[in-house]
Every structure is written in structure tokens, then in C-alpha cells.
Amino acid sequence: MEHTFSSKVILFPRIPTTFRTPIIGMFIGAFLAAFLNKEFWPRKVKLKPALLSFFAGILVGFGTFLASGCTTRHLIIGIPALLADSWLSAVGIVGGIWIGTQFIKWMVGRE
């Protein structure tokens, strides 16, 4: 039986409440812990590294989607079980790391 709610969810509408609550709570809890311990201070963010990190995170999420699951599952469970998709994912992970390091070296060399 599917539950429907009459109120419209604005923040993370496609993520179920069981996952949405810990995600939001993680950010709020980390902010409160840093603020209450006087370890939080706003600082100027450099745009180039922030954008690079943002797009790298998107690529990691896309790669996880393409690899049909978490990399931990593939590397710890799939390879010892000799699963072909896990071996292919491991090759993709190593290749992605190599490409990523080459890209970072190229970006640093341009400065």
C-alpha cells in the first residue's frame, strides 16, 4: 500500500523521508557542533576548486549509477566472488582515478 501526502515536499522531493531526514540532519548537526565549539568561521571560497569539487562529485554519483551500485560492494564483495561487473567496475575505477589525476595535473599546470 502506497502512502501519499497532501503537502508538497520542497527540499529533495524525490528522496524518501527515511533518507531525507538523516541527510538534512547531518548538515544541521555538523553546523551546530562546529558553531557551538567555536570552530565555525565563514571564509571566502575560491571558485575554481569549488566548481571542480562540485563536478567531481557529480561524476562520482554518475559513475556509481552506471556501475550499478556502491564501489565498496564491487571491490570488497564482487571481486572475490569473481563477478564480471565488479571486475569491469574495478578497471573503470582505476581508469577514472588515472584520468582524474591527469586532469588535476593539467588544471594546476595552467595556473
Stockholm file with secondary structure:
# STOCKHOLM 1.0

chainA/1-111         MEHTFSSKVILFPRIPTTFRTPIIGMFIGAFLAAFLNKEFWPRKVKLKPALLSFFAGILVGFGTFLASGCTTRHLIIGIPALLADSWLSAVGIVGGIWIGTQFIKWMVGRE
#=GR chainA/1-111 SS CCCCCSSCCCSSTTSCHHHHHHHHHHHHHHHHHHHHTTCCCCCCCCHHHHHHHHHHHHHHHHHHHHTTSCHHIIIIIITTTTCHHHHHHHHHHHHHHHHHHHHHHHHHHTC
#=GC SS_cons         CCCCCSSCCCSSTTSCHHHHHHHHHHHHHHHHHHHHTTCCCCCCCCHHHHHHHHHHHHHHHHHHHHTTSCHHIIIIIITTTTCHHHHHHHHHHHHHHHHHHHHHHHHHHTC
//
